[in-house]
Amino acid sequence: MNNHYQVEKNWLLIARCERDMQKRQVAEMLDVSINTYKRYEDNPDVMPVSVLIKLCNLFDVSIDKAFFNKAVEMRKNQVWQNSKA
């Protein structure tokens, strides 16, 4: 199964820093290597959906915020641009 989705790029970094956590701590909580976690934070599109759900639960972030925020902002900008025309 191929899971195509686009995750908001910076939500994971922001959530981790707001909680004053280190990458190593989050990696341990997910039971993944630090390199794997770094890859998720640098490019959240590569993380499995199951990890996305775990991270959302860990950081108390709704999946729609992590998952759709970028798409919503792009749509808002498109509507705004169209309203100016």
N, C-alpha and C positions, 0 to 999 in steps of 0.2 A: 504494500500500500504506500502510495506516495502522498505525503501530507504537504500541500502547498498552502502557505500562509505567510503573511508578512507581519513581523513583530516590530513594535515601536523600538527604534534603535537604542535609545539611552535609558529606558525605564529601569533596566536591571542595575546599571551602575548607580543611578539616582537612588533607587530603593536600598541598595547595599550601603551606600555612603550615608544616607539619612539615618540608618540604624547603627552607624559606626562599626561596621563589620569588615573584616578582611576577606579577600577572595578565598584564602585558605579555609576560613571558617565555613563559608558557604559550601565550598567543595566537599568538606567533610560531612556537612549536614545532608548533602545530596548523595554521598558515597561515590563521588567521582574524583578523578585526579585534578590537581590544580590546573594543569594544562587544558583539560576538557572544560573546566569551568571558565577559564580565561577565554577559550574559543566561544563559549556561549555568550559571554559578556561582550566580546568584540564583535560578534556576528550572531545575534539571537536567532536569525533565520535557520541556523544549523541545529538548534536544539530540538529534540523530540517533544511532541506535544505532552507526553507524560512528565517531562522535566519542567516544561512551562507551567503546568498545573501545580507541581510541587513548589516551584518558586513563587507563584502567585499566592499560594497558601502560606508559605514561609514569610513573605513580606507583606501579607495582607493587602494585596493589590488585586483588583478584579481582573479577570481574564480579558474582558472587553477593553479595559484601559491599556493593558500590555499588547493586546492582539490587534485592536481596531483603531487605536488612537490616531495612528498615522493616516489611515484611510479616511477617518472622520475629518481630520484637519485638511486633507487634500480635497475632500468633497466641499467643505466649507469655503475653502479658497476658490474653488471652481464656481460655486454659486455666487460668491461675492464678485468675482471677475465678470460673470455673466450679467449680474445686476447692474454693473457699470456700463455695459454696452448699450 
